[in-house]
Amino acid sequence: MTIKLTNSKTRKKEIFEPIDPNNVRMYVCGPTVYDRAHIGNARPVIVFDVLYRLLRHVYGPEHVTYVRNFTDVDDKINVRAAESGRSIREITDETTQWYLDDMRAVGAMDPDQMPRATEFIGAMISMIEGLIANGHAYAAEGHVLFSVESYKDYGKLSGRSIDDMIAGARVEVAPYKRNPMDFVLWKPSSDDLPGWESPWGRGRPGWHIECSAMSYELLGETFDIHGGGNDLMFPHHENEIAQSCCAHPQGGFARYWLHNEMLQVEGKKMSKSLGNFFTVRDLLDGHDGMPGVPGEVIRFVFLSTHYRKPMDWTAEKARIAEIQLTNWAQVIRAHPWAIAEKNLNPEKFSQSWVPVDVLAAISDDLNTSLAISQLIALSKPVLPGSGFFEPDSEEASNIRGLLAGCDILGIDLVKYLERILLKEKETQGDGRLAKLADHLFALRQAAMETKDFSAVDEMKTALLDAGVEVRMSKTGVELEPGPNFDVAKLEGLLS
């Protein structure tokens, strides 16, 4: 399968050709761990998780290495520690675990390596020493700065000249800088701040050097893919390229650069002042009187927009996604043999049954929105109400393809079905739906005699308003909680 990716460095869609098919390597910039991840932070995680799954599918899990870092030394963390009176390590340990829990909840696999910046201080110091020795950096007043003028290709990733960057950027004005665009590799630390001994005194690293040092140590001087949000293109990724290529001129750093677009909420930029700023955990648990949103629904909404387009999170999109996922989950619920087949050998099942059209869509620059459209079309012949299909039937391939296609997108239909079953158990434990089904059937039988269906219609309307799916036939009534089920609205229906 040919994979095509839009390379931010060349601004072209290119065929992906790994340096070594037996050792495909990807680095993605991770979070600064001082607080909960907001929903915008989840977008690159989900985007590059899909790419990770695709690479594992094409090249084999044992031949792919995915690195995503944690920045656990930063001024924001220092401020949070000073405000709270807690230790920096305590804060970063807690927020790192929050991040992992929240990203797992939206279906993201853990990367192969998740380095913490504080574990690589020695590597950063060594890289800085090399940059100074080669004339690409200089020490001044306890700081070490990278000289942007020493790297002729500075600005190529973002397409800016140094003069334009000086004119348009908010750069730190400091007397020790030779050029306003020179950026910090090392800075001094006071006694109340974290610091490490170095040739330039006690201090701590600048932000940009962290990723360069960690990617070199874990992936080498040249690797395949570097990713992140497009807000990182300048200055972070631009600075990474400059310092890495100057530190290791024989290498090429990252060959393919991928950047996802930003996220909005209900058509507006996310902002605390607008009241539309919320974290992934807010969405999962519910916020401001709104019910929680399952992680699979969050992921579905994110993947419904191409990663290179701005994404708009809306409650309506979440509602539609929940209905679609519920329909898909009911398909596999009606065909337990598909779940059993997958459980026998999950990797073989997914490898064998991912639909060709779905795989082709994802392979074409991660076109997840098209992949979802393909799955919607694939599922239509087997949706609830279509009947039961044996494992050897023609339609069985649709069911297997739906399950495997969702897997490669990171949407766990089995887990989502388990949510539905748990919800049903909680809401039907007192037998209310069963009693209501019997009551509605009795009303229908009476109406068949009197030809007055007003009571039936009234009851059915009330059930639908409560989010209950109603199926009536000559032999009985079936009631099932739908995605918008509200048990409180059942009160009084049997009185």
Order of alpha helices (4+ residues) and beta strands (2+ residues): beta-beta-beta-alpha-beta-alpha-alpha-alpha-beta-beta-alpha-beta-beta-alpha-beta-alpha-beta-beta-beta-alpha-alpha-beta-alpha-alpha-alpha-alpha-alpha-alpha-alpha-alpha-alpha-beta-beta
